[in-house]
Amino acid sequence: MRRLPVVVLAALCAPLAWCADFTIAGEALMQSDAHKLSSDEIRSIIQPGVSISTFWVPTGASRQWTNDASGKFTAYRRGGSGNTRSNGAGEWSFNDKGEYCVSIDWKTMRNVPDFTEKWCRALYRRDSNLYFAPGDLKGKETSLFPIVTFGK
């Protein structure tokens, strides 16, 4: 498949069914064909040197970072409102539940502090795709969660 710029993809995606390939509803992750990965499985995938990418259809924003061995990374984002590009200093870890935790201090394109993003997520597999979503999906049936890809 030819890759389209994220802004074009987001504009085209809103009315089309194929957008579901980039996100999944919490309800679908609660079904029997979805598998919440164990702490050991998550740790075998998310390691130092692993590159992590997400694409968020509602805003057209893509984000990427590579974990380093010290628990830090620099994250990059593109798209979203105004099709902006920016970066942020981040830290990664695992919590007591085995979830992957991230904190990113985003900056604007002019290198001015923007906002801090913090979350801990479990990793789910459905078909051949992986998704970050809360470990407890109760009450999140209609929430959408982005597909995530990993690379070296």
Secondary structure as UniProt FT lines:
FT   HELIX           6..13
FT   TURN            14..15
FT   HELIX           17..21
FT   STRAND          23..25
FT   HELIX           26..29
FT   TURN            32..33
FT   STRAND          34..36
FT   HELIX           39..45
FT   TURN            48..49
FT   STRAND          51..56
FT   TURN            57..60
FT   STRAND          61..66
FT   TURN            69..70
FT   STRAND          72..79
FT   HELIX           81..83
FT   STRAND          84..94
FT   TURN            96..97
FT   STRAND          100..107
FT   TURN            109..110
FT   STRAND          113..126
FT   TURN            127..128
FT   STRAND          129..133
FT   TURN            138..139
FT   TURN            141..142
FT   STRAND          144..151
//
